[in-house]
Amino acid sequence: MATKEGEESPMHLKRCSTEKLREIFNKYATQEVNGDLYMTSDDFVRGFLGQSYNEESVKLLAGIADTSKDGLISFAEFQAFEGLLCTPDALYKTAFQLFDRNGNGSVTYSEFVDVFKKTDLHAKIPFKLDGPFIQLYFGKDRQRTINYAEFSQFLHDFHEECALEAFRMKDTSGSGFISALDFQDIMVNVKKHLLTADVKDNLVAVTEGHKVSFPYFMAFNSLLNNMELIKRIYLNATSGNRTEPITKDELLQSAQTMSQITPLEIDILFQLTGAIHQTGVWWKRRKVIEKNRRIVYGDLSSIAPEHYTKHITTRLTEIKAVESPADRSIFIQMLESTYRFTLGSVAGAVGATAVYPIDLVKTRMQNQRTGSFIGEVAYRNSWDCCKKVIRHEGFLGLYRGLVPQLMGVAPEKAIKLTVNDFVRDKMTDKQGQIPRWAEVLAGACAGGSQVIFTNPLEIVKIRLQVAGEIAGGAKVRAWNVVRELGLFGLYKGARACLLRDVPFSAIYFPMYAHTKAAFADEEGYNHPLTLLAAGAIAGIPAASLVTPADVIKTRLQVVARTGQTTYNGVIDAARKIMAEEGPRAFWKGTVARVFRSSPQFGVTLVTYELLQRMLYVDFGGSRPAGSDVAQTKQELSKLNPDHVGGYQAALPMLNGIETKFGLSLPRFSSTLKASSAKQAS
């Protein structure tokens, strides 16, 4: 049953409204019959879908939506196909309707042959259409028809049979062996939908030029078909850790407890990863290296065939700055840092604004002295502080000092995020692995780099935040604070700031990276909510453990009032606070600090990563782990804004028929502009 309008399918595609679909349909439909508009085959395939197929292919593809098979697509058929594209088994249903030429709900032998003979696969590897395999499905006299459920199984088995047929054709002597070049030829022509760029480039290398046996050939194809299962086996062996290297024996042990993956398939997997990451002496020392070789989840991703649903994206923009990582120049790397800095500025501002009232309460609680100031304590706890600020200063009092804070957050968070990414990139090896110490170092560098920019703005912010505590006092302005302090005064408390920010970032960023990986799904993808949760959870230990340094920094940067203790540096402040107020004073404002830093960094990081998804620019460097499902190497048509609702999956489904079943239909040699599309005014 088609998904109801407004309902979301398992592919998370929301049905489009009838009114919007009608508007789009009328925009492309050029045929009028008895006062009703219809789409021709050309309107639908070349106009609406924007695909440059040849004449025969256009008619075949249009027949998927044209269920009445009269050569015209009505609005009802257009809407019905949009609903079909939202169903869980949309790929198989789309393929079934491609072969169901008369629309009666079943596929005959003649219908299958008619379509198959028009594919590129048949042109490259002529298949015996009267052989035993076909007879098993269509009967000895080939008069049996098969329904949708049976046809889905037929398609699954058919392209495997094509590979077997190709092997028999190449093995003319019947020895059970083919040459390495014949192996490459079969894989490129028959199984190209299973090949990533890395696998395709190493088809001959992985065989070392030797002949390929039939068992090896079958295991190779089975491995590529089962890469999603291999990923689960890996995650089972590592308890969900995507960065833990494992050996062949460890993967084999996990495989035997979960599935029937064979030792030969595991051998081929390690040979492939070795060939992809080979060094100049790899093949000479292959046996020694293979024995000790370890792989990580990223190795599997470079081998796993692309899934058609991964083409469904919602990016606002996608720019490719370089064709390959080899083209990365110093200028491109500078542009990448500028790009990250800009997105980090926006993300930091969003995060700071979201939690600023908590930050103000935290500052006032930390500044409250109990050992040297004679008089009643102003605030009993953080909640009492919040209520009194609103009562005496108004709701906007919770946002005192926000403007300089936002001015500081831009360089602070942007520099922190950019430096962390930069150092991690430099410390990450070709397999995408980074040691724990390097993660900590990257975080520490990020924390240290921000202080030179943020300490001046931090001290101004703090003085503005505590200014409202003095009833009837003169209004404090940011510029007056800057003039009063001078250049060197703006760096008062910088040592304490370093003491706080370096360990904070050294704890936060590694923990965020590992928490995010733990929350990722089986494809390694992070939903925005998991990014938010990872950022918030990582902030709890990072914020709480460095609270003593934050208390010292606050005391050094705030102007002491009459009767309050003054401090002459980090050590002096630590001694006096301990002597006058005891060890508990170092943990003042811990709760407020955690409640401020934890959600702030959660909001900041989720904003930063979502911006990188939506405003994606490929600089040839690394991408945030879990930021998006791996993108295909194939070039697809630009997303048409008229492809709404289920039609967001239309092009990926057509691509899926080719990539999953190997049934490519001929196209024109050059892109054909859809000149026949009727554009509505």
C-alpha positions as CSV (number, residue, x, y, z in Angstrom):
1,M,0.0,0.0,0.0
2,A,1.3,3.4,-0.9
3,T,2.3,5.7,2.0
4,K,-0.4,8.2,2.9
5,E,0.1,11.9,2.1
6,G,2.1,13.6,4.8
7,E,3.3,10.3,6.2
8,E,7.0,9.5,6.4
9,S,8.3,6.3,5.0
10,P,11.2,4.1,6.4
11,M,13.4,6.1,4.0
12,H,12.3,9.2,5.8
13,L,10.8,10.7,2.6
14,K,7.6,12.7,3.3
15,R,4.8,12.5,0.8
16,C,4.3,15.7,-1.2
17,S,0.9,17.4,-1.1
18,T,-1.5,16.9,-4.0
19,E,-1.6,20.6,-4.7
20,K,2.2,20.8,-5.0
21,L,2.4,17.7,-7.2
22,R,-0.3,19.0,-9.5
23,E,1.6,22.3,-9.9
24,I,4.8,20.4,-10.8
25,F,3.0,18.0,-13.1
26,N,1.3,20.9,-15.0
27,K,4.7,22.5,-15.4
28,Y,6.2,19.6,-17.4
29,A,3.1,18.0,-19.1
30,T,2.8,19.0,-22.7
31,Q,0.1,16.7,-24.1
32,E,-3.6,17.7,-23.8
33,V,-6.3,15.1,-24.3
34,N,-10.0,16.0,-23.8
35,G,-9.0,19.0,-21.7
36,D,-6.7,17.0,-19.4
37,L,-2.9,17.4,-19.4
38,Y,-0.6,14.3,-19.7
39,M,3.1,13.8,-19.7
40,T,4.7,12.1,-22.7
41,S,7.6,9.7,-22.2
42,D,10.0,12.6,-23.2
43,D,8.4,15.0,-20.7
44,F,8.8,12.6,-17.8
45,V,12.3,11.2,-18.5
46,R,14.2,14.0,-20.2
47,G,12.1,16.9,-18.9
48,F,11.1,16.1,-15.3
49,L,13.9,13.6,-14.4
50,G,16.4,15.4,-16.6
51,Q,18.1,12.2,-17.9
52,S,19.8,11.9,-21.2
53,Y,18.7,8.4,-22.2
54,N,18.2,7.4,-25.8
55,E,14.8,6.9,-27.4
56,E,14.2,3.2,-26.5
57,S,15.4,3.7,-22.9
58,V,13.1,6.7,-22.5
59,K,10.1,4.7,-23.4
60,L,11.1,1.9,-21.1
61,L,11.7,4.2,-18.1
62,A,8.5,6.1,-18.7
63,G,6.7,2.8,-18.7
64,I,7.6,2.5,-15.0
65,A,5.2,5.4,-14.1
66,D,2.8,4.7,-17.1
67,T,0.9,1.8,-15.5
68,S,-1.8,2.0,-18.2
69,K,0.9,1.5,-20.9
70,D,-0.8,3.9,-23.3
71,G,2.3,6.1,-23.8
72,L,1.0,9.0,-21.7
73,I,1.4,9.6,-18.0
74,S,-1.7,11.0,-16.2
75,F,-1.6,13.0,-13.0
76,A,-3.0,10.1,-11.2
77,E,-0.1,7.9,-12.4
78,F,2.4,10.6,-11.7
79,Q,1.1,10.8,-8.1
80,A,0.9,7.0,-7.7
81,F,4.6,6.7,-8.7
82,E,5.5,9.3,-6.1
83,G,3.9,7.2,-3.5
84,L,5.6,4.1,-4.7
85,L,9.0,5.8,-4.3
86,C,8.3,6.2,-0.6
87,T,7.7,2.5,0.1
88,P,10.4,0.3,1.8
89,D,10.8,-1.9,-1.3
90,A,10.7,0.9,-3.8
91,L,13.8,-0.3,-5.7
92,Y,12.4,-3.7,-6.4
93,K,8.9,-2.4,-7.3
94,T,10.5,0.2,-9.7
95,A,12.5,-2.6,-11.4
96,F,9.4,-4.8,-11.5
97,Q,7.3,-2.1,-13.2
98,L,10.2,-1.6,-15.7
99,F,9.8,-5.3,-16.8
100,D,6.0,-5.5,-16.5
101,R,5.5,-4.1,-20.0
102,N,1.7,-4.6,-20.2
103,G,1.0,-3.6,-16.6
104,N,-0.9,-6.8,-15.6
105,G,1.1,-7.5,-12.4
106,S,3.4,-10.2,-13.7
107,V,6.4,-10.6,-15.9
108,T,6.6,-13.0,-18.8
109,Y,9.7,-14.5,-20.5
110,S,9.2,-12.3,-23.6
111,E,8.8,-9.2,-21.5
112,F,12.0,-10.0,-19.6
113,V,14.0,-10.7,-22.8
114,D,12.6,-7.6,-24.5
115,V,14.0,-5.3,-21.7
116,F,17.2,-7.2,-21.0
117,K,18.3,-7.2,-24.7
118,K,18.2,-3.4,-24.6
119,T,20.7,-3.2,-21.6
120,D,24.4,-2.5,-21.8
121,L,25.0,-5.8,-19.8
122,H,23.6,-7.9,-22.6
123,A,25.6,-6.1,-25.2
124,K,28.9,-6.8,-23.3
125,I,28.2,-10.4,-22.1
126,P,25.6,-12.2,-24.2
127,F,23.5,-14.3,-21.8
128,K,22.0,-17.7,-22.8
129,L,18.3,-16.7,-22.6
130,D,17.2,-20.3,-23.2
131,G,19.6,-21.9,-20.6
132,P,18.8,-23.9,-17.5
133,F,18.7,-20.8,-15.2
134,I,15.9,-19.2,-17.2
135,Q,14.0,-22.4,-17.4
136,L,14.0,-22.7,-13.6
137,Y,12.1,-19.5,-13.4
138,F,10.0,-19.4,-16.6
139,G,9.6,-23.1,-17.2
140,K,11.1,-25.4,-19.8
141,D,8.7,-24.0,-22.5
142,R,9.2,-20.5,-21.0
143,Q,5.5,-19.9,-20.8
144,R,5.3,-19.4,-17.0
145,T,4.7,-15.9,-15.6
146,I,6.3,-14.7,-12.4
147,N,4.7,-12.3,-9.9
148,Y,6.4,-9.5,-8.0
149,A,7.7,-11.5,-5.1
150,E,9.2,-14.2,-7.4
151,F,10.6,-11.5,-9.7
152,S,12.4,-9.8,-6.8
153,Q,14.2,-13.1,-6.1
154,F,14.9,-13.6,-9.8
155,L,16.6,-10.3,-10.1
156,H,18.7,-11.1,-7.0
157,D,19.9,-14.3,-8.6
158,F,20.1,-13.2,-12.2
159,H,23.2,-10.9,-12.0
160,E,25.0,-13.6,-10.1
161,E,24.3,-16.0,-13.0
162,C,25.5,-13.4,-15.4
163,A,28.9,-13.5,-13.7
164,L,29.0,-17.2,-13.9
165,E,28.2,-17.1,-17.6
166,A,31.0,-14.6,-18.1
167,F,33.5,-16.8,-16.3
168,R,32.5,-19.8,-18.5
169,M,33.0,-17.6,-21.7
170,K,36.5,-16.6,-20.6
171,D,37.5,-20.1,-19.4
172,T,37.6,-21.6,-22.9
173,S,39.7,-24.5,-21.9
174,G,37.5,-25.5,-19.0
175,S,40.5,-25.4,-16.6
176,G,38.6,-23.5,-13.9
177,F,41.0,-20.6,-14.2
178,I,41.0,-17.2,-16.1
179,S,43.7,-14.6,-16.5
180,A,44.0,-11.6,-14.3
181,L,43.0,-9.4,-17.2
182,D,39.9,-11.5,-18.0
183,F,39.0,-11.2,-14.3
184,Q,39.3,-7.5,-14.5
185,D,37.3,-7.4,-17.7
186,I,34.4,-9.4,-16.1
187,M,34.3,-7.3,-13.0
188,V,34.4,-4.0,-14.9
189,N,31.7,-5.0,-17.5
190,V,29.4,-7.3,-15.4
191,K,30.0,-6.3,-11.8
192,K,30.9,-2.7,-12.1
193,H,28.0,-1.8,-9.7
194,L,30.0,-3.6,-7.0
195,L,33.2,-1.7,-7.5
196,T,34.4,1.4,-5.7
197,A,37.1,3.4,-7.3
198,D,39.7,1.9,-5.0
199,V,38.7,-1.7,-5.8
200,K,38.5,-1.0,-9.5
201,D,42.0,0.4,-9.6
202,N,43.4,-2.7,-7.8
203,L,41.7,-5.6,-9.5
204,V,44.9,-6.8,-11.2
205,A,47.2,-5.8,-8.3
206,V,45.2,-7.9,-5.8
207,T,45.8,-11.0,-8.0
208,E,49.5,-10.2,-8.4
209,G,49.0,-11.0,-12.1
210,H,48.4,-14.7,-11.4
211,K,45.5,-16.6,-12.8
212,V,42.2,-16.4,-11.0
213,S,40.5,-19.7,-9.9
214,F,36.8,-20.1,-9.9
215,P,36.6,-20.4,-6.1
216,Y,38.6,-17.1,-5.8
217,F,36.2,-15.5,-8.4
218,M,33.1,-16.6,-6.5
219,A,34.6,-15.5,-3.1
220,F,35.6,-12.1,-4.5
221,N,32.0,-11.4,-5.7
222,S,30.5,-12.8,-2.5
223,L,32.7,-10.6,-0.4
224,L,31.6,-7.4,-2.3
225,N,28.0,-8.5,-2.1
226,N,28.3,-9.0,1.7
227,M,30.3,-5.9,2.7
228,E,27.4,-4.6,4.8
229,L,27.5,-7.9,6.7
230,I,31.3,-7.7,7.0
231,K,30.8,-4.3,8.6
232,R,28.5,-5.8,11.2
233,I,31.0,-8.6,11.8
234,Y,33.8,-6.0,12.4
235,L,31.6,-4.0,14.8
236,N,30.8,-7.2,16.7
237,A,34.5,-8.0,17.0
238,T,35.3,-4.4,18.3
239,S,32.1,-4.0,20.4
240,G,31.0,-1.1,18.2
241,N,34.4,0.7,18.1
242,R,35.0,1.9,14.5
243,T,38.6,2.9,15.1
244,E,40.0,-0.2,16.7
245,P,42.3,-2.1,14.4
246,I,41.7,-5.9,14.2
247,T,43.6,-8.8,12.8
248,K,42.5,-11.4,10.3
249,D,42.1,-14.0,13.0
250,E,40.0,-11.7,15.1
251,L,37.7,-11.0,12.2
252,L,37.5,-14.7,11.3
253,Q,36.5,-15.6,14.8
254,S,33.7,-13.0,14.8
255,A,32.6,-14.1,11.3
256,Q,32.1,-17.7,12.4
257,T,29.9,-16.7,15.3
258,M,27.6,-14.6,13.1
259,S,27.5,-15.9,9.5
260,Q,28.9,-18.1,6.8
261,I,31.6,-15.8,5.6
262,T,34.4,-18.0,4.4
263,P,38.1,-17.8,5.3
264,L,38.9,-17.2,1.6
265,E,36.6,-14.2,1.6
266,I,38.5,-12.8,4.7
267,D,41.8,-13.5,2.9
268,I,40.6,-11.5,-0.1
269,L,39.4,-8.7,2.2
270,F,42.9,-8.3,3.7
271,Q,44.5,-8.6,0.3
272,L,42.3,-5.8,-1.0
273,T,43.0,-3.5,1.9
274,G,46.7,-4.2,1.5
275,A,46.7,-3.5,-2.2
276,I,44.8,-0.2,-1.6
277,H,47.2,1.0,1.0
278,Q,50.3,-0.6,-0.5
279,T,53.8,1.0,-0.1
280,G,56.7,0.5,-2.4
281,V,57.7,-2.7,-0.7
282,W,54.3,-4.1,0.1
283,W,54.2,-6.9,-2.4
284,K,57.8,-8.0,-1.6
285,R,57.0,-8.3,2.1
286,R,53.3,-9.3,1.6
287,K,53.3,-12.5,3.6
288,V,55.0,-10.9,6.6
289,I,52.8,-7.8,6.5
290,E,49.5,-9.8,6.0
291,K,50.2,-11.9,9.0
292,N,50.4,-8.8,11.2
293,R,48.1,-6.5,9.3
294,R,45.2,-4.9,11.0
295,I,42.2,-3.2,9.4
296,V,39.7,-0.6,10.7
297,Y,36.2,0.3,9.8
298,G,37.4,2.9,7.3
299,D,39.0,0.2,5.2
300,L,35.7,-1.5,4.8
301,S,34.0,1.7,3.7
302,S,36.6,2.1,0.9
303,I,35.6,-1.4,-0.4
304,A,31.9,-1.5,0.3
305,P,29.7,-0.9,-2.9
306,E,27.7,2.3,-2.9
307,H,24.1,2.0,-1.9
308,Y,21.6,3.8,-4.1
309,T,19.8,5.5,-1.1
310,K,23.0,7.3,-0.2
311,H,22.3,9.7,-3.1
312,I,19.3,11.2,-1.3
313,T,20.7,14.4,0.2
314,T,19.3,17.7,1.3
315,R,22.4,19.9,1.0
316,L,21.9,23.6,0.3
317,T,25.1,23.7,-1.7
318,E,27.9,21.3,-2.7
319,I,31.2,22.5,-4.1
320,K,34.1,20.5,-5.2
321,A,37.2,22.7,-4.7
322,V,39.7,20.0,-5.9
323,E,39.4,16.9,-8.1
324,S,41.4,14.7,-5.8
325,P,43.4,15.0,-2.5
326,A,46.6,15.2,-4.7
327,D,45.5,18.6,-5.9
328,R,45.5,20.1,-2.4
329,S,47.8,23.2,-2.5
330,I,48.7,25.4,0.4
331,F,46.1,27.9,-0.8
332,I,43.4,25.2,-0.8
333,Q,44.4,24.2,2.7
334,M,44.2,27.9,3.8
335,L,40.7,28.1,2.2
336,E,39.7,25.0,4.1
337,S,40.8,26.6,7.4
338,T,38.9,29.8,6.5
339,Y,35.8,27.8,5.7
340,R,36.0,25.9,9.0
341,F,36.7,29.2,10.9
342,T,33.6,30.8,9.4
343,L,31.3,27.9,10.2
344,G,32.8,27.7,13.7
345,S,32.1,31.4,14.3
346,V,28.4,30.9,13.5
347,A,28.2,27.7,15.5
348,G,29.9,29.3,18.5
349,A,27.5,32.3,18.4
350,V,24.5,30.0,18.4
351,G,25.8,27.9,21.2
352,A,26.8,30.9,23.4
353,T,23.4,32.6,22.9
354,A,21.5,29.4,23.9
355,V,23.2,29.1,27.3
356,Y,24.3,32.7,28.1
357,P,21.9,33.1,31.1
358,I,23.4,30.0,32.8
359,D,26.9,31.5,32.2
360,L,25.9,34.7,33.9
361,V,24.6,32.8,36.9
362,K,27.7,30.7,37.0
363,T,29.9,33.8,37.0
364,R,28.0,35.5,39.8
365,M,28.1,32.4,42.0
366,Q,31.8,32.0,41.5
367,N,32.5,35.6,42.4
368,Q,30.5,35.4,45.6
369,R,32.9,35.6,48.5
370,T,32.1,34.1,51.9
371,G,35.3,34.5,53.8
372,S,36.4,38.1,53.4
373,F,33.2,40.1,52.7
374,I,31.2,41.2,55.7
375,G,27.5,41.0,55.2
376,E,24.8,38.7,54.0
377,V,25.4,36.3,51.1
378,A,23.7,37.6,48.0
379,Y,22.6,34.2,46.5
380,R,21.8,31.0,48.3
381,N,22.2,28.9,45.1
382,S,22.1,29.1,41.3
383,W,18.3,29.1,41.1
384,D,18.1,31.8,43.7
385,C,20.6,33.9,41.8
386,C,18.6,33.5,38.6
387,K,15.4,34.6,40.2
388,K,17.0,37.6,41.8
389,V,18.6,38.7,38.6
390,I,15.2,38.7,36.8
391,R,13.5,40.4,39.8
392,H,16.0,43.3,40.1
393,E,17.4,43.6,36.6
394,G,14.7,42.3,34.4
395,F,14.8,39.3,32.0
396,L,17.4,41.1,29.8
397,G,19.6,41.2,32.9
398,L,20.4,37.5,32.2
399,Y,22.0,38.7,28.9
400,R,24.3,41.3,30.4
401,G,27.6,41.3,28.5
402,L,26.2,39.2,25.6
403,V,27.5,41.4,22.8
404,P,31.2,41.3,23.8
405,Q,30.6,37.6,24.5
406,L,29.4,37.0,21.0
407,M,32.4,39.1,19.7
408,G,34.6,36.8,21.7
409,V,32.8,33.5,20.8
410,A,33.4,34.0,17.1
411,P,37.2,33.7,17.4
412,E,37.1,31.5,20.5
413,K,35.0,28.6,19.1
414,A,36.1,29.1,15.6
415,I,39.8,28.9,16.4
416,K,39.2,26.1,18.8
417,L,37.3,24.0,16.3
418,T,39.6,24.9,13.4
419,V,42.9,24.1,15.3
420,N,41.5,20.8,16.6
421,D,40.4,19.8,13.1
422,F,43.8,20.9,11.7
423,V,45.9,19.0,14.2
424,R,43.8,15.9,14.0
425,D,44.1,16.0,10.2
426,K,47.9,16.2,10.4
427,M,48.0,13.3,13.0
428,T,45.6,11.0,11.1
429,D,47.3,8.3,8.9
430,K,46.2,7.2,5.5
431,Q,43.8,4.6,7.0
432,G,42.0,7.3,8.9
433,Q,43.4,6.3,12.3
434,I,44.6,8.7,14.9
435,P,46.3,7.6,18.2
436,R,44.7,8.6,21.5
437,W,47.6,10.8,22.5
438,A,47.3,12.7,19.2
439,E,43.6,13.3,19.9
440,V,44.5,14.7,23.4
441,L,47.3,16.8,21.8
442,A,44.9,18.2,19.2
443,G,42.4,19.2,21.9
444,A,45.2,20.8,24.1
445,C,46.4,22.8,21.1
446,A,42.9,23.9,20.4
447,G,42.4,25.1,24.0
448,G,45.7,26.9,24.2
449,S,45.3,28.7,20.9
450,Q,42.0,30.4,21.9
451,V,43.3,32.2,25.0
452,I,45.3,34.9,23.2
453,F,42.1,36.0,21.5
454,T,39.5,35.3,24.1
455,N,41.0,36.4,27.4
456,P,40.4,40.1,26.7
457,L,36.8,39.6,25.8
458,E,36.3,37.1,28.7
459,I,37.5,39.7,31.3
460,V,35.2,42.4,29.8
461,K,32.3,39.9,29.8
462,I,32.8,39.0,33.5
463,R,33.0,42.6,34.7
464,L,29.8,43.4,32.9
465,Q,28.1,40.3,34.3
466,V,28.8,41.2,37.9
467,A,28.2,44.9,37.5
468,G,24.4,44.4,38.1
469,E,25.1,43.2,41.6
470,I,25.7,46.7,42.9
471,A,22.4,48.4,43.3
472,G,22.3,52.0,42.0
473,G,25.9,51.7,40.8
474,A,27.1,53.5,37.7
475,K,26.4,51.8,34.5
476,V,29.4,49.8,33.2
477,R,30.1,49.8,29.5
478,A,32.4,47.5,27.6
479,W,34.6,50.3,26.1
480,N,35.1,51.9,29.5
481,V,36.4,48.5,30.9
482,V,38.8,48.2,28.0
483,R,40.2,51.7,28.5
484,E,40.5,51.2,32.2
485,L,42.4,47.9,31.9
486,G,44.7,48.7,29.0
487,L,46.4,46.2,26.8
488,F,48.2,44.2,29.5
489,G,45.3,44.4,31.8
490,L,43.1,42.6,29.3
491,Y,45.3,39.6,29.8
492,K,44.9,39.5,33.5
493,G,44.2,35.9,34.5
494,A,45.5,34.5,31.2
495,R,47.6,31.8,33.1
496,A,44.4,30.6,34.8
497,C,42.6,30.8,31.5
498,L,45.3,28.5,30.0
499,L,45.1,26.3,33.0
500,R,41.3,25.9,32.4
501,D,41.1,25.8,28.6
502,V,44.0,23.5,27.7
503,P,42.8,20.6,29.9
504,F,39.2,21.3,29.0
505,S,39.7,20.9,25.3
506,A,42.2,18.0,25.8
507,I,39.4,16.1,27.6
508,Y,36.4,17.4,25.6
509,F,37.4,16.8,21.9
510,P,38.7,13.2,22.3
511,M,35.6,12.3,24.4
512,Y,33.3,13.9,21.9
513,A,34.9,12.0,19.0
514,H,34.5,8.6,20.7
515,T,31.0,9.3,22.1
516,K,29.9,10.4,18.7
517,A,31.3,7.2,17.2
518,A,29.5,5.1,19.8
519,F,26.2,6.8,19.0
520,A,26.6,6.4,15.2
521,D,24.4,3.8,13.4
522,E,25.7,0.8,11.5
523,E,26.7,2.9,8.6
524,G,28.7,5.2,10.8
525,Y,26.2,8.0,10.3
526,N,25.2,10.4,13.2
527,H,21.7,11.8,13.4
528,P,21.7,15.4,14.6
529,L,20.3,14.3,18.0
530,T,23.2,11.9,18.5
531,L,25.6,14.8,17.7
532,L,23.9,17.0,20.3
533,A,23.9,14.2,22.9
534,A,27.6,13.4,22.2
535,G,28.5,17.1,22.6
536,A,26.6,17.5,25.8
537,I,27.9,14.3,27.4
538,A,31.5,15.1,26.5
539,G,31.0,18.5,28.2
540,I,30.2,17.1,31.6
541,P,33.6,15.7,32.7
542,A,35.5,18.4,30.8
543,A,33.6,21.3,32.4
544,S,33.4,19.9,35.9
545,L,37.1,18.8,36.2
546,V,38.5,22.2,35.3
547,T,36.2,24.2,37.6
548,P,38.9,25.1,40.1
549,A,40.9,26.8,37.4
550,D,37.8,28.6,36.3
551,V,37.1,29.9,39.9
552,I,40.7,31.2,40.1
553,K,40.4,32.9,36.7
554,T,37.1,34.6,37.7
555,R,38.6,35.9,41.0
556,L,41.6,37.3,39.2
557,Q,39.6,39.0,36.5
558,V,36.9,40.6,38.6
559,V,37.5,43.9,40.4
560,A,37.5,43.3,44.2
561,R,35.1,45.5,46.1
562,T,35.8,47.1,49.5
563,G,36.5,44.4,52.1
564,Q,37.1,41.6,49.5
565,T,40.4,39.8,49.2
566,T,42.7,40.7,46.4
567,Y,44.9,38.3,44.5
568,N,48.4,38.5,42.9
569,G,48.4,35.6,40.5
570,V,47.3,32.0,40.2
571,I,49.3,30.5,43.1
572,D,48.4,33.4,45.4
573,A,44.7,33.1,44.6
574,A,44.7,29.4,45.2
575,R,46.4,29.7,48.6
576,K,44.1,32.5,49.8
577,I,40.9,30.8,48.6
578,M,42.0,27.6,50.4
579,A,42.9,29.4,53.6
580,E,39.8,31.7,53.7
581,E,37.1,29.5,52.2
582,G,38.3,25.9,52.2
583,P,38.5,23.4,49.4
584,R,34.8,23.5,48.6
585,A,35.2,27.1,47.2
586,F,37.2,25.7,44.3
587,W,34.1,23.9,43.1
588,K,31.7,26.9,43.4
589,G,29.5,27.1,40.3
590,T,30.3,23.6,39.2
591,V,26.7,22.7,38.6
592,A,26.1,26.0,36.7
593,R,29.3,25.5,34.7
594,V,28.3,22.0,33.7
595,F,24.8,23.1,32.8
596,R,26.3,25.9,30.7
597,S,29.3,24.3,29.1
598,S,27.7,20.9,28.4
599,P,24.7,22.2,26.4
600,Q,26.7,25.0,24.9
601,F,29.2,22.7,23.3
602,G,26.5,20.3,22.4
603,V,24.7,23.1,20.5
604,T,27.9,24.4,19.1
605,L,29.2,21.1,17.7
606,V,25.9,20.0,16.3
607,T,25.5,23.4,14.5
608,Y,29.1,23.2,13.3
609,E,28.7,19.7,11.8
610,L,25.3,20.4,10.3
611,L,26.6,23.5,8.6
612,Q,29.4,21.4,7.1
613,R,26.7,19.0,5.8
614,M,24.4,21.6,4.3
615,L,27.1,23.9,3.0
616,Y,29.5,21.2,1.9
617,V,32.7,22.1,0.2
618,D,35.1,19.3,-0.7
619,F,38.7,20.6,-0.2
620,G,40.2,17.1,-0.6
621,G,40.9,16.8,3.1
622,S,39.1,14.9,5.8
623,R,35.4,15.2,6.6
624,P,33.9,15.0,10.1
625,A,33.3,11.4,11.0
626,G,29.7,10.5,10.8
627,S,28.8,13.7,9.1
628,D,27.2,12.1,6.2
629,V,26.9,8.8,4.5
630,A,29.8,8.3,2.0
631,Q,29.1,10.0,-1.3
632,T,29.2,8.1,-4.6
633,K,32.1,8.6,-7.0
634,Q,29.6,8.6,-9.9
635,E,28.3,11.9,-11.1
636,L,24.5,12.3,-10.8
637,S,22.4,15.1,-12.2
638,K,22.0,18.2,-10.1
639,L,19.1,18.0,-7.7
640,N,16.0,19.4,-9.3
641,P,13.9,21.6,-6.9
642,D,10.8,20.0,-8.5
643,H,11.9,16.6,-7.2
644,V,9.8,16.8,-4.0
645,G,8.4,14.1,-1.7
646,G,9.0,10.7,-3.1
647,Y,10.5,12.1,-6.3
648,Q,13.6,13.0,-4.2
649,A,14.4,9.2,-4.6
650,A,13.5,9.0,-8.3
651,L,17.1,9.4,-9.6
652,P,18.6,7.3,-6.9
653,M,16.1,4.5,-7.7
654,L,17.1,4.6,-11.4
655,N,20.7,4.5,-10.4
656,G,19.9,1.7,-8.0
657,I,18.5,-0.5,-10.9
658,E,21.9,-0.1,-12.5
659,T,24.1,-0.4,-9.4
660,K,22.3,-3.2,-7.6
661,F,21.2,-5.3,-10.5
662,G,23.7,-4.2,-13.2
663,L,20.9,-3.4,-15.6
664,S,22.2,-0.2,-17.3
665,L,20.1,1.3,-20.1
666,P,21.9,3.1,-22.9
667,R,22.2,6.9,-22.8
668,F,23.2,9.5,-25.3
669,S,26.9,10.1,-25.5
670,S,26.5,13.7,-24.5
671,T,24.0,15.3,-22.1
672,L,20.8,16.1,-23.8
673,K,19.0,19.3,-22.6
674,A,15.4,18.7,-22.0
675,S,14.2,21.2,-24.5
676,S,10.8,19.6,-24.7
677,A,9.9,20.4,-21.1
678,K,7.2,23.0,-21.0
679,Q,8.1,25.6,-18.4
680,A,5.2,27.2,-16.6
681,S,5.2,30.9,-16.4
